[in-house]
């Protein structure tokens, strides 16, 4: 396929252009063949291919390779592309933002580990490792709705270094396709206190009907509201002056949240078992005036 045709198709998809040197990295690879197929299908009107094209184009950006190598990893283009296709390229933004703060660097390192990249040979010159241990969050997962998405991750409280979870909410961008892109750059972030984590667990165990966590953020203008609605949970991430991020969460998707909450709370109380945490949550819920019995 001619470079001019590629650039014209990318422009129509409102994606950054690429150079012939960048494209040479795809020659003879399965990713290159898939990229060519996606270009052809997009050109004839199959707009949902844009997500696949975006994953490749963003992975080819020179700054991505440079950052990956500075973080001490071997650059593995196929692995980066595969991960970007799964998360709508949000991981590429994580990589690009790595230099902004130690927390961002930790997220980028965790993302690259999760993508399967190998640590570079220690004999090669590399950016010095941070003196302090890399801080969480490490593990995260996403839940998508038709107009918004959530990213739920491990976290630690700043005041007491206790394990908890963080919930990020972002709206979907306009456009056609089976799954619209998500505006992760303008996400709303709420980190639960340990007490709120216990309350959230009681909700997702169907012991209480709702939780409402207000006053989060430096300006105390962020909130997380979750309601049990029989067939699903309804989550709203709110910040004053902005459109609320709202979406239903299916029971099957909530399993990941429940598992992560138990994992984090058990890390705080190593002498307890999961049965102990469950009993404590049930006792707490029984003292709530809205207590309901799970089936």
Secondary structure as GFF3:
##gff-version 3
##sequence-region A 1 295
A	DSSP	alpha_helix	3	12	.	.	.	ID=ss1
A	DSSP	alpha_helix	20	24	.	.	.	ID=ss2
A	DSSP	alpha_helix	30	43	.	.	.	ID=ss3
A	DSSP	three_ten_helix	47	49	.	.	.	ID=ss4
A	DSSP	alpha_helix	50	59	.	.	.	ID=ss5
A	DSSP	alpha_helix	62	70	.	.	.	ID=ss6
A	DSSP	alpha_helix	77	86	.	.	.	ID=ss7
A	DSSP	alpha_helix	90	96	.	.	.	ID=ss8
A	DSSP	three_ten_helix	98	100	.	.	.	ID=ss9
A	DSSP	alpha_helix	102	114	.	.	.	ID=ss10
A	DSSP	beta_strand	140	144	.	.	.	ID=ss11
A	DSSP	beta_strand	148	156	.	.	.	ID=ss12
A	DSSP	beta_strand	163	171	.	.	.	ID=ss13
A	DSSP	three_ten_helix	184	186	.	.	.	ID=ss14
A	DSSP	beta_strand	188	191	.	.	.	ID=ss15
A	DSSP	alpha_helix	194	204	.	.	.	ID=ss16
A	DSSP	beta_strand	210	216	.	.	.	ID=ss17
A	DSSP	beta_strand	222	228	.	.	.	ID=ss18
A	DSSP	beta_strand	232	239	.	.	.	ID=ss19
A	DSSP	beta_strand	245	250	.	.	.	ID=ss20
A	DSSP	alpha_helix	251	268	.	.	.	ID=ss21
A	DSSP	alpha_helix	274	286	.	.	.	ID=ss22
###
